[in-house]
Amino acid sequence: MEIKVCGMRESNNLKDLLSRVNPDWVGLIFFQKSLRFVEDSKADFIEPIESKKVGVFVNENLDHILEKIEKFRLDVVQLHGSETVEYLEQLLEKSDVKVWKVFPVSDHVDWELMIKYEGLVSRFLFDTASKKHGGTGRKFNWDLIKEYPFETPFMLSGGLDSTSVRDLASLVGHCPKLVGVDLNSNFEKSPALKDVDKLLKFKKELNELLAQKG
């Protein structure tokens, strides 16, 4: 199970995370209304890191995204807004990064909308529906994604915390396309400052439980 830690920004916190937790993905939020917004001044220490970097954007201008891809050396662009298929096609034409598309979940999943993006994105990501576009700390009803119908791998976000490990391991048995989790607000001491001890504990417990299940 891959681990993405999103909302990173602070130099020492990032170094601690990379050395101790070694997540598969580091998420950088470029949505200006977010409390975890990453300014360009942070690029000096973020750009050189070797971990794969995911840039999170919400209905952003394409040229702006392309600028951030280059400045921060992003591996993935995660689209968290209402970006259209045509928008994704333009982005893929202009850049060789991978694209993940987020779909918010409230009381149902719009499979008909998602199928339009099948084959364009390398991953889908499910998050709890919110006007803030993430960072709510709230979990949605995971039963809604147990009948996931697509071939594209997906990641899970929204309210994951230190108590989620057992339920998450159980969900894996229902969802073979679930390849990773996106951890953020429930593992913070304050916005953009992660509790590395809690993240390390979560990763160890999840790996141990998944190993037991074989």
N, C-alpha and C positions, 0 to 999 in steps of 0.2 A: 504494500500500500504506500503510494507516494505521499509525501508531505509537502504542502505549499504553505509557507508562512507569509501572510499578506500584511500590508500596512507597515512595512519596515521603513526606517528613515534615519535613525541616529547611528553615528559611526561606531561607537564602542559597543552598543547593543547589537549591531549587525555583526561585528567581529566575534562577539561572544556566542551569538546564535550559530554562526558558521563553524566555529571551532568545536562546539559541544554538541549541537543538534544535527548539523550538516543536512539541512532540508534539501529536498530535490529541487524546489523552486522557491525563489524569493519574490514576493509581490510588492510592486511599487505603485502607489496610487497617484494618478495624475488628474484627478477630478478635484477642481479647486474648492468645491464646497465641502470636501471631506476634511475631517480633523487630522487625517493622516496624509494630507497632500504633500508631495515631494517637490521641492523647489529645485531649479536648475543648479543652484549652488551646491547641492548634494552630489552632483555628478562626479566631482573630482575623486571621491572615495568609493562611490558605488560602481562606476563604470568598469574599473579594473577587476572587480571580484569575479571569481571563476564559476560560482554557482549560477545556474540558469535563472534569468531574470524575466519576470512577467510584468508588463506595464498595463495598468488598469485604466480604461478610458470610458467616458460616458458621453455619447453623442458628440464626439469631438471632431473638429475639422481635420481632414486627412493630412494636410500639410503639417499640421501641428503634431500629429502622431508620428509621421515620418521623421520629423525633427527629433522627437524623443527617442525613437528607435536608434538613431545615430548617436545622440549625445550620451545615452545611458547603455548602449550596446545591448538592447533588448533581444531576447530570444523568442518571446511570445507577446502578442497583443491580445489582451482580454477585453472584450467589448461588453459593457455592462448596461447599455442603454437600449434604444429602439432601433438600432442600426439595421438597415435593410440588406437583402441579398445583394443588390446592386452595389451598395456601399462596400460590402466585403469583397466583391469581385474587383473593385477598383483598388482596394488596399492590397490585395494579393498580386495584382498586376504591377504595383509600384514597389513592392518589398518582398523579400524572401523569408520573412518571419512567419511563424505559425500563428494561427488565429484561434482563440477560444471564444465561444459565445455563451453568455450567461442568460439563463431564463429564470425569472423570479417565480416562486411558487406560493400561492395563497391557499385556495381550497381545491385547486385542480391544476393539471399540467396540460398545456395546449400542444398536444402532439402534432396536430395539423400544421401549426405554425413552425414547429421545430423541423419538420421533415424537409422544408424548403432549404435548410442550411446543411442538410446531410450531404457529405462529400466536399463541402467547402471548408468546414472547420476541422481542426484536428481533435478538438474536444468540446463537449458541452459542459456547462457547470450549472448546477442547481443551487439557488440561494433563496432565502426567505424574502418574500415580496416586501418592498419598503420604498417610500418616496426618497429615502436617503441613498438608495442604490447600494445597500450592504452595510455591514458594521452594526447590525441591530442587536446581536447577541441572542437572537431568538431562533428557535428551531421550528421548521415546518413539519408537516406530517409525512414521514418517510414512506408510509404505505403507498403514497401516491406515485412513487417512482419504482415500485417493485415490478411493474409490468413494462419496464423500459423496452421499447421496440426497435431500437436502432443499432447499427454496427459501430457507430462512432463511440469511442470510450467517453466516460463522463467522470466529473469530480463533484464532490459534495461539499457544500458550504452552508452557513446559516446556523448559528447557535451551538456549534460544536464546542465542548468543554471537557474538563477532566473526567466527567461522569459518563461521557458518551462512548467509551471504549467498547463495552460489552454489546450495546445495541448496534454499534457500527460493525463489529465483527459478525454479528448475526445478519445484518443487512447484506454483507458481502455474499453470503450464501444464496440470496435471492437475486442479486444483481452482478452477474459475471463481468459486465462492462464497467463497473465501478472500479476505477484505478487509483483514486487518490482523494485526499481531503484538503480543504482550504481552511486554515486556522487563523483567527484574527482577534476580535475584540475580547473574547472570554479568556484570552491568554495574555492580557495586558495589565501592566501596573498603571499606565495612563495612556492616552491615545498615542500610538506609534512607538511606545516603549514596551517591548515584550518581556514577559516573565519567562526567562530561558529555562529555569528549573521546572516550571509547569509543562513547558513544551517537551523537554527531555523526558519527563516522567510519562507523558502521554504517548510519545513515540515508542518508548520501551514497552509499556503495557500493551499497546496495540500490536506490536510485532510479536510479543510473547503469546498473546491470545490467538493471533492468526496462525502462528506456528503450531499451536496445540490443535487447532482445527484442521491442520494439514492443507 
